[in-house]
Amino acid sequence: MNPSELTLLVLRLAFLLVLWLFIFGIVYALRSDLFGQRVRKLSTDTPPAAAVPFATPPPAPVPAGAFAQAPAASASAPTEQLSRPKLAQPAAGPDKATTQTATRLVITSGPKAGTEFPLGSEPITIGRSSDSSLVIRDDYTSTHHARLMLWHDDWMVQDLDSTNGTFLDGKRVAVPTSVPLNTTVKIGATSFELRR
């Protein structure tokens, strides 16, 4: 093999390598556009449960013999009361955020501090997922972290089984909870309030 053939072979291999790098770059860019950027998972990040409005935690186990001591439920009790989930209500104090009193969501701390979103009648999903209404990309936010929704014209916050939890006025939210006006809701490194 003479030097000119060797040079031609090296140029062909270099051209093929550049071509394949270009193809991989296009595929990576398309994947990022379609599915979002890769996010580093936290230690025990579990996939979120199906988002069911007002899902309640499983009932505590009943000790043996408790059925014998507990009075039987009244046959006339309406079944609606038995199946209705409990909603946490805030302590007396600030006004509730309703469709009439709250018109905007204001981010008070975090990467998007100062950003405002108008409140409508649709639920607002919050998380790292690109299909969330409010996308928060930090290591402490789950893919589908929480949801703000209306319940009889009151704004409620619901944690969607996130790893690090959702906090309303410094207290962890376990069940859908009514959100007072100008009260801090903390999700990951971001805090926001519902305001007039």
C-alpha positions as CSV (number, residue, x, y, z in Angstrom):
1,M,0.0,0.0,0.0
2,N,1.6,3.3,-1.1
3,P,1.3,6.5,0.9
4,S,-1.4,8.0,-1.2
5,E,-3.7,5.0,-0.7
6,L,-3.0,5.1,3.1
7,T,-3.8,8.8,3.2
8,L,-7.1,8.2,1.3
9,L,-8.0,5.4,3.8
10,V,-7.3,7.6,6.8
11,L,-9.4,10.4,5.3
12,R,-12.3,8.0,4.6
13,L,-12.2,6.7,8.2
14,A,-12.1,10.2,9.6
15,F,-15.0,11.3,7.4
16,L,-17.1,8.3,8.6
17,L,-16.2,9.1,12.2
18,V,-17.3,12.7,11.8
19,L,-20.5,11.6,10.0
20,W,-21.4,9.2,12.9
21,L,-20.7,11.9,15.5
22,F,-23.0,14.2,13.6
23,I,-25.8,11.6,13.5
24,F,-25.4,10.9,17.3
25,G,-25.6,14.6,17.9
26,I,-28.9,14.9,16.0
27,V,-30.4,11.9,17.8
28,Y,-29.4,13.3,21.2
29,A,-30.9,16.7,20.3
30,L,-34.2,15.1,19.1
31,R,-34.4,13.0,22.3
32,S,-33.9,16.1,24.5
33,D,-36.6,18.0,22.6
34,L,-39.1,15.1,22.8
35,F,-38.5,13.8,26.3
36,G,-36.7,16.7,28.1
37,Q,-33.3,16.8,29.6
38,R,-32.0,13.9,31.8
39,V,-32.4,14.7,35.5
40,R,-30.2,13.0,38.1
41,K,-32.4,10.8,40.3
42,L,-32.3,11.1,44.0
43,S,-31.4,8.0,46.2
44,T,-34.8,6.4,46.6
45,D,-36.9,8.2,44.0
46,T,-40.0,6.1,43.4
47,P,-42.3,6.6,40.5
48,P,-45.3,8.6,41.5
49,A,-48.6,6.9,42.0
50,A,-51.4,7.6,39.7
51,A,-52.7,11.1,40.3
52,V,-56.0,10.6,42.0
53,P,-57.6,13.8,43.4
54,F,-57.9,13.7,47.1
55,A,-56.2,10.4,47.6
56,T,-55.9,9.6,51.3
57,P,-53.1,7.6,52.9
58,P,-53.9,3.9,53.7
59,P,-55.7,3.4,57.0
60,A,-53.7,2.4,60.0
61,P,-53.9,-1.3,60.9
62,V,-56.5,-2.2,63.4
63,P,-55.3,-4.2,66.5
64,A,-56.7,-7.7,67.0
65,G,-59.9,-7.7,69.1
66,A,-60.8,-4.1,68.2
67,F,-63.8,-5.3,66.2
68,A,-65.4,-6.9,69.2
69,Q,-65.1,-3.7,71.3
70,A,-66.1,-1.2,68.5
71,P,-69.8,-0.5,68.2
72,A,-71.3,-1.6,64.9
73,A,-71.8,1.2,62.3
74,S,-75.4,2.4,62.1
75,A,-77.2,0.9,59.1
76,S,-78.8,4.2,58.4
77,A,-75.5,6.1,58.0
78,P,-75.2,7.5,54.5
79,T,-72.5,5.8,52.4
80,E,-71.4,9.2,51.1
81,Q,-70.0,10.1,54.5
82,L,-68.0,6.8,54.7
83,S,-66.3,7.3,51.4
84,R,-65.7,11.0,51.4
85,P,-61.9,11.8,51.9
86,K,-60.9,14.1,54.7
87,L,-59.5,17.5,53.7
88,A,-57.1,19.4,56.0
89,Q,-58.3,22.9,56.7
90,P,-56.0,25.7,57.8
91,A,-56.3,27.1,61.3
92,A,-58.4,30.3,61.7
93,G,-56.4,33.2,60.4
94,P,-55.6,34.3,56.9
95,D,-58.3,34.4,54.2
96,K,-58.6,31.4,52.0
97,A,-57.4,31.5,48.4
98,T,-60.5,31.2,46.3
99,T,-61.3,31.9,42.7
100,Q,-62.5,35.4,43.8
101,T,-59.6,36.3,46.2
102,A,-56.5,34.7,44.5
103,T,-55.7,35.8,40.9
104,R,-52.0,35.0,40.6
105,L,-49.2,32.6,41.8
106,V,-46.0,34.5,42.7
107,I,-42.7,32.6,43.1
108,T,-41.0,34.2,46.1
109,S,-37.7,32.2,46.2
110,G,-35.8,29.8,44.0
111,P,-34.4,30.0,40.5
112,K,-37.6,31.6,39.1
113,A,-38.1,34.1,42.0
114,G,-40.2,37.0,41.0
115,T,-42.1,35.1,38.3
116,E,-45.9,35.4,38.3
117,F,-48.5,33.0,36.8
118,P,-52.2,33.9,36.4
119,L,-54.6,31.6,38.1
120,G,-57.5,30.2,36.1
121,S,-59.9,27.4,36.8
122,E,-57.6,24.6,35.6
123,P,-55.4,22.5,38.0
124,I,-51.7,23.5,38.1
125,T,-49.3,20.6,38.1
126,I,-45.8,21.2,39.6
127,G,-42.6,19.1,39.0
128,R,-39.6,18.5,36.9
129,S,-41.5,16.9,34.1
130,S,-41.8,19.0,31.0
131,D,-45.5,18.4,30.8
132,S,-46.0,20.1,34.2
133,S,-47.8,23.5,34.2
134,L,-45.0,24.9,36.5
135,V,-41.7,23.2,35.7
136,I,-39.1,23.3,38.6
137,R,-35.8,21.7,37.7
138,D,-33.8,21.1,40.9
139,D,-32.6,18.0,42.7
140,Y,-35.2,18.2,45.4
141,T,-38.3,18.3,43.2
142,S,-39.9,15.0,42.0
143,T,-41.0,14.5,38.4
144,H,-44.7,14.9,39.4
145,H,-44.3,16.6,42.7
146,A,-47.6,18.5,43.6
147,R,-50.8,19.9,42.3
148,L,-52.8,23.1,43.0
149,M,-56.5,22.5,42.2
150,L,-59.9,24.0,42.9
151,W,-62.3,22.3,45.3
152,H,-65.6,24.2,45.7
153,D,-63.9,27.4,44.6
154,D,-61.1,27.0,47.2
155,W,-57.5,26.5,46.1
156,M,-56.0,23.3,47.5
157,V,-52.5,21.9,47.4
158,Q,-51.9,18.2,47.0
159,D,-48.6,16.3,47.3
160,L,-48.3,13.6,44.6
161,D,-46.2,11.2,46.7
162,S,-43.1,13.2,46.2
163,T,-39.8,12.1,47.7
164,N,-39.0,15.4,49.6
165,G,-42.6,16.5,50.3
166,T,-44.6,19.7,49.9
167,F,-44.8,22.2,52.7
168,L,-47.5,24.7,53.5
169,D,-46.4,27.4,56.0
170,G,-43.6,25.1,57.1
171,K,-45.8,22.1,57.7
172,R,-45.6,19.0,55.5
173,V,-48.8,18.4,53.4
174,A,-50.2,14.8,53.8
175,V,-53.7,15.3,52.4
176,P,-55.1,17.9,50.1
177,T,-55.0,21.1,52.1
178,S,-56.7,24.5,51.6
179,V,-54.2,27.3,50.8
180,P,-54.6,30.6,52.6
181,L,-53.7,33.8,50.7
182,N,-50.1,35.1,51.0
183,T,-49.0,31.8,52.7
184,T,-45.8,30.2,51.6
185,V,-45.9,26.8,49.8
186,K,-42.4,25.2,49.4
187,I,-41.6,22.6,46.8
188,G,-37.9,21.7,46.6
189,A,-35.8,24.9,46.6
190,T,-38.8,26.9,45.3
191,S,-41.4,28.8,47.4
192,F,-44.5,30.5,46.1
193,E,-47.7,32.2,47.4
194,L,-51.2,32.7,46.0
195,R,-52.0,36.5,46.0
196,R,-54.7,38.9,44.9
